[in-house]
Amino acid sequence: MRYKRDTRKKRFIDALTAQGTVYHAAQAAGVSRWTAYRWRQEDPEFADQWDEARENAVDAVENTIYQQAVG
């Protein structure tokens, strides 16, 4: 059971990095948003990965906007 949860957590983090929203990341991982928020509260390592994923998603958006502005 733990393997399945860990796999879903990884899918969530990967999708959060790529898409930037909890809604889409939860869909990609096959869990509810509430489950993802519960994991965040209960698992400090997951919370750190979540924060890093959000930062990476924001960086990607900023880069795209910058490229459009100067291109």
URWO-V585770 format. One record per run of one state. SS is the DSSP state (H for helix, E for strand, - for the rest). FROM is the first residue (numbers start at 1). LEN is the number of residues. If there is no record, write none. Layout:
ss:SS from:FROM len:LEN
ss:SS from:FROM len:LEN
This chain:
ss:- from:1 len:1
ss:H from:2 len:18
ss:- from:20 len:2
ss:H from:22 len:8
ss:- from:30 len:3
ss:H from:33 len:10
ss:- from:43 len:1
ss:H from:44 len:27
ss:- from:71 len:1
